[in-house]
Amino acid sequence: MKKYNIHEAKTNLSKIISMVQEGETVHLAKAGKIVAEVKLVKEQKKRPFPFGKYRDQISITEDWDSKEVNQQIADSTMQEDIEDPNSPEEVDGKIHPKYK
C-alpha cells in the first residue's frame, strides 16, 4: 500500500490511477494523517430490464389521450383547498414583504 501526501497526489495523479487500475490501494495523507483511500471500484453489472414485465398490470385504453379522459383525471386529482402559490401571503394580518 502506497501513501502520498496531497501535494504529491496532485502531481502524480495519473501514476496513482494506473496503480489503482492494477489493483493497488493508495492512501492520501494530509499533515501525515491518512484522510482518504483510493481503490479500484468493482464494475457493477447492469441488470437488464425485462421487457414486458408489467404487461399484465397496466392497461391503456384507446381513448387514453382524449379530452374527456384528461378532464376526468384532472377532476379526480384536483383539490379545492389548494392555494394559489402566487397569491400574497398574510402573516398576522399583514402581507408578507416578499409580495409587496
FIKOLZA-1660 file (N, C-alpha, C; in steps of 0.1 Angstrom, whole numbers, plus 5000, padded with zeros to 4 digits):
% residues 100
   i   px   py   pz ch aa at
   1 5008 4988 5000  A  M  N
   1 5000 5000 5000  A  M CA
   1 5009 5012 5000  A  M  C
   2 5007 5021 4990  A  K  N
   2 5015 5033 4989  A  K CA
   2 5007 5045 4995  A  K  C
   3 5015 5054 5001  A  K  N
   3 5009 5066 5007  A  K CA
   3 5015 5079 5001  A  K  C
   4 5006 5088 4997  A  Y  N
   4 5010 5101 4991  A  Y CA
   4 5004 5112 5000  A  Y  C
   5 5012 5123 5001  A  N  N
   5 5005 5135 5007  A  N CA
   5 4997 5142 4996  A  N  C
   6 4989 5151 4999  A  I  N
   6 4980 5158 4990  A  I CA
   6 4988 5164 4978  A  I  C
   7 4999 5171 4981  A  H  N
   7 5007 5177 4970  A  H CA
   7 5012 5167 4961  A  H  C
   8 5018 5156 4966  A  E  N
   8 5023 5145 4958  A  E CA
   8 5012 5139 4949  A  E  C
   9 5000 5137 4955  A  A  N
   9 4989 5131 4948  A  A CA
   9 4985 5140 4936  A  A  C
  10 4984 5153 4938  A  K  N
  10 4981 5162 4927  A  K CA
  10 4991 5160 4916  A  K  C
  11 5004 5160 4919  A  T  N
  11 5014 5159 4909  A  T CA
  11 5014 5145 4902  A  T  C
  12 5011 5135 4910  A  N  N
  12 5012 5121 4904  A  N CA
  12 4999 5114 4902  A  N  C
  13 4989 5122 4899  A  L  N
  13 4975 5116 4898  A  L CA
  13 4974 5105 4888  A  L  C
  14 4980 5107 4876  A  S  N
  14 4980 5097 4865  A  S CA
  14 4987 5084 4870  A  S  C
  15 4998 5086 4877  A  K  N
  15 5005 5074 4882  A  K CA
  15 4997 5067 4892  A  K  C
  16 4990 5074 4901  A  I  N
  16 4982 5068 4912  A  I CA
  16 4970 5060 4905  A  I  C
  17 4964 5066 4895  A  I  N
  17 4953 5060 4889  A  I CA
  17 4958 5047 4882  A  I  C
  18 4969 5047 4876  A  S  N
  18 4975 5035 4870  A  S CA
  18 4977 5024 4880  A  S  C
  19 4982 5028 4892  A  M  N
  19 4985 5019 4903  A  M CA
  19 4972 5012 4908  A  M  C
  20 4962 5021 4909  A  V  N
  20 4949 5016 4913  A  V CA
  20 4943 5006 4903  A  V  C
  21 4944 5010 4890  A  Q  N
  21 4939 5001 4880  A  Q CA
  21 4946 4987 4880  A  Q  C
  22 4958 4987 4885  A  E  N
  22 4965 4974 4886  A  E CA
  22 4961 4967 4899  A  E  C
  23 4952 4972 4907  A  G  N
  23 4948 4965 4919  A  G CA
  23 4954 4970 4932  A  G  C
  24 4962 4980 4932  A  E  N
  24 4968 4985 4944  A  E CA
  24 4959 4996 4950  A  E  C
  25 4960 4996 4964  A  T  N
  25 4952 5006 4971  A  T CA
  25 4962 5017 4975  A  T  C
  26 4958 5030 4973  A  V  N
  26 4967 5041 4976  A  V CA
  26 4960 5050 4987  A  V  C
  27 4968 5053 4997  A  H  N
  27 4963 5062 5008  A  H CA
  27 4968 5076 5005  A  H  C
  28 4959 5086 5008  A  L  N
  28 4963 5100 5007  A  L CA
  28 4963 5106 5021  A  L  C
  29 4973 5114 5024  A  A  N
  29 4975 5119 5037  A  A CA
  29 4976 5134 5037  A  A  C
  30 4972 5140 5048  A  K  N
  30 4973 5154 5050  A  K CA
  30 4979 5156 5064  A  K  C
  31 4990 5163 5064  A  A  N
  31 4998 5165 5076  A  A CA
  31 5002 5152 5082  A  A  C
  32 5005 5142 5074  A  G  N
  32 5009 5129 5079  A  G CA
  32 4998 5120 5083  A  G  C
  33 4986 5124 5083  A  K  N
  33 4974 5116 5087  A  K CA
  33 4967 5112 5075  A  K  C
  34 4964 5099 5074  A  I  N
  34 4956 5094 5062  A  I CA
  34 4942 5099 5063  A  I  C
  35 4938 5105 5052  A  V  N
  35 4924 5111 5051  A  V CA
  35 4916 5104 5040  A  V  C
  36 4922 5097 5031  A  A  N
  36 4914 5091 5020  A  A CA
  36 4921 5078 5015  A  A  C
  37 4913 5069 5010  A  E  N
  37 4918 5057 5004  A  E CA
  37 4913 5056 4990  A  E  C
  38 4922 5054 4981  A  V  N
  38 4918 5053 4966  A  V CA
  38 4920 5038 4963  A  V  C
  39 4909 5032 4958  A  K  N
  39 4910 5018 4954  A  K CA
  39 4901 5016 4942  A  K  C
  40 4903 5005 4935  A  L  N
  40 4895 5002 4923  A  L CA
  40 4881 4999 4927  A  L  C
  41 4872 5005 4918  A  V  N
  41 4858 5003 4920  A  V CA
  41 4854 4991 4912  A  V  C
  42 4847 4982 4918  A  K  N
  42 4843 4970 4911  A  K CA
  42 4832 4974 4901  A  K  C
  43 4833 4969 4889  A  E  N
  43 4823 4972 4878  A  E CA
  43 4810 4966 4882  A  E  C
  44 4800 4974 4882  A  Q  N
  44 4787 4969 4886  A  Q CA
  44 4780 4964 4873  A  Q  C
  45 4774 4952 4874  A  K  N
  45 4768 4946 4863  A  K CA
  45 4754 4953 4861  A  K  C
  46 4751 4957 4849  A  K  N
  46 4739 4963 4846  A  K CA
  46 4728 4953 4844  A  K  C
  47 4718 4953 4853  A  R  N
  47 4707 4943 4852  A  R CA
  47 4698 4947 4841  A  R  C
  48 4695 4938 4831  A  P  N
  48 4686 4942 4821  A  P CA
  48 4672 4943 4826  A  P  C
  49 4665 4953 4821  A  F  N
  49 4651 4954 4825  A  F CA
  49 4643 4944 4816  A  F  C
  50 4635 4935 4823  A  P  N
  50 4628 4925 4815  A  P CA
  50 4616 4932 4807  A  P  C
  51 4618 4932 4794  A  F  N
  51 4608 4938 4786  A  F CA
  51 4594 4931 4788  A  F  C
  52 4584 4939 4790  A  G  N
  52 4571 4933 4792  A  G CA
  52 4568 4929 4806  A  G  C
  53 4576 4933 4816  A  K  N
  53 4575 4929 4829  A  K CA
  53 4561 4933 4835  A  K  C
  54 4556 4945 4832  A  Y  N
  54 4544 4950 4837  A  Y CA
  54 4532 4949 4828  A  Y  C
  55 4534 4940 4818  A  R  N
  55 4523 4939 4807  A  R CA
  55 4510 4936 4813  A  R  C
  56 4509 4927 4822  A  D  N
  56 4496 4923 4828  A  D CA
  56 4490 4933 4838  A  D  C
  57 4498 4942 4842  A  Q  N
  57 4494 4951 4853  A  Q CA
  57 4490 4965 4848  A  Q  C
  58 4493 4968 4836  A  I  N
  58 4489 4981 4830  A  I CA
  58 4481 4979 4818  A  I  C
  59 4470 4987 4817  A  S  N
  59 4462 4987 4805  A  S CA
  59 4460 5001 4801  A  S  C
  60 4460 5003 4788  A  I  N
  60 4459 5017 4782  A  I CA
  60 4447 5015 4772  A  I  C
  61 4437 5023 4774  A  T  N
  61 4426 5023 4765  A  T CA
  61 4428 5032 4753  A  T  C
  62 4420 5030 4743  A  E  N
  62 4423 5037 4730  A  E CA
  62 4420 5052 4732  A  E  C
  63 4412 5056 4742  A  D  N
  63 4409 5070 4744  A  D CA
  63 4418 5076 4755  A  D  C
  64 4429 5070 4757  A  W  N
  64 4438 5075 4768  A  W CA
  64 4442 5089 4767  A  W  C
  65 4442 5095 4756  A  D  N
  65 4446 5109 4755  A  D CA
  65 4434 5118 4750  A  D  C
  66 4422 5114 4752  A  S  N
  66 4411 5122 4748  A  S CA
  66 4409 5133 4759  A  S  C
  67 4402 5144 4754  A  K  N
  67 4399 5155 4764  A  K CA
  67 4391 5150 4775  A  K  C
  68 4381 5141 4773  A  E  N
  68 4373 5136 4784  A  E CA
  68 4381 5129 4795  A  E  C
  69 4390 5120 4790  A  V  N
  69 4398 5113 4800  A  V CA
  69 4407 5122 4807  A  V  C
  70 4413 5131 4800  A  N  N
  70 4422 5141 4807  A  N CA
  70 4414 5149 4817  A  N  C
  71 4402 5153 4814  A  Q  N
  71 4394 5161 4823  A  Q CA
  71 4390 5152 4836  A  Q  C
  72 4387 5139 4833  A  Q  N
  72 4384 5130 4845  A  Q CA
  72 4396 5129 4854  A  Q  C
  73 4408 5128 4848  A  I  N
  73 4420 5127 4856  A  I CA
  73 4422 5140 4864  A  I  C
  74 4420 5151 4857  A  A  N
  74 4422 5164 4864  A  A CA
  74 4412 5166 4875  A  A  C
  75 4399 5162 4873  A  D  N
  75 4389 5163 4883  A  D CA
  75 4392 5154 4895  A  D  C
  76 4397 5143 4892  A  S  N
  76 4399 5133 4903  A  S CA
  76 4412 5137 4912  A  S  C
  77 4421 5145 4906  A  T  N
  77 4433 5148 4913  A  T CA
  77 4433 5162 4919  A  T  C
  78 4424 5171 4914  A  M  N
  78 4424 5184 4919  A  M CA
  78 4417 5185 4933  A  M  C
  79 4423 5194 4941  A  Q  N
  79 4417 5196 4954  A  Q CA
  79 4412 5210 4955  A  Q  C
  80 4401 5212 4961  A  E  N
  80 4395 5226 4962  A  E CA
  80 4403 5235 4971  A  E  C
  81 4410 5229 4981  A  D  N
  81 4417 5238 4990  A  D CA
  81 4431 5241 4987  A  D  C
  82 4435 5239 4974  A  I  N
  82 4449 5242 4970  A  I CA
  82 4449 5258 4969  A  I  C
  83 4459 5263 4975  A  E  N
  83 4461 5278 4974  A  E CA
  83 4469 5282 4962  A  E  C
  84 4466 5293 4957  A  D  N
  84 4474 5298 4946  A  D CA
  84 4488 5302 4951  A  D  C
  85 4499 5296 4946  A  P  N
  85 4512 5300 4951  A  P CA
  85 4516 5314 4948  A  P  C
  86 4509 5320 4939  A  N  N
  86 4513 5334 4935  A  N CA
  86 4505 5345 4943  A  N  C
  87 4496 5340 4952  A  S  N
  87 4488 5350 4959  A  S CA
  87 4496 5355 4971  A  S  C
  88 4493 5367 4975  A  P  N
  88 4500 5373 4986  A  P CA
  88 4498 5365 4999  A  P  C
  89 4508 5363 5007  A  E  N
  89 4507 5355 5019  A  E CA
  89 4506 5365 5031  A  E  C
  90 4495 5363 5039  A  E  N
  90 4493 5372 5050  A  E CA
  90 4499 5365 5063  A  E  C
  91 4506 5373 5070  A  V  N
  91 4511 5369 5083  A  V CA
  91 4507 5379 5093  A  V  C
  92 4500 5375 5103  A  D  N
  92 4494 5384 5113  A  D CA
  92 4486 5396 5107  A  D  C
  93 4479 5393 5097  A  G  N
  93 4470 5403 5090  A  G CA
  93 4478 5412 5081  A  G  C
  94 4491 5410 5079  A  K  N
  94 4499 5419 5071  A  K CA
  94 4504 5410 5059  A  K  C
  95 4505 5417 5047  A  I  N
  95 4510 5410 5036  A  I CA
  95 4525 5408 5037  A  I  C
  96 4530 5396 5035  A  H  N
  96 4544 5393 5036  A  H CA
  96 4553 5403 5027  A  H  C
  97 4564 5407 5032  A  P  N
  97 4572 5417 5024  A  P CA
  97 4576 5412 5010  A  P  C
  98 4578 5399 5008  A  K  N
  98 4582 5394 4995  A  K CA
  98 4571 5396 4985  A  K  C
  99 4559 5399 4989  A  Y  N
  99 4548 5401 4980  A  Y CA
  99 4544 5415 4977  A  Y  C
 100 4551 5424 4984  A  K  N
 100 4549 5439 4982  A  K CA
 100 4555 5444 4970  A  K  C
% end
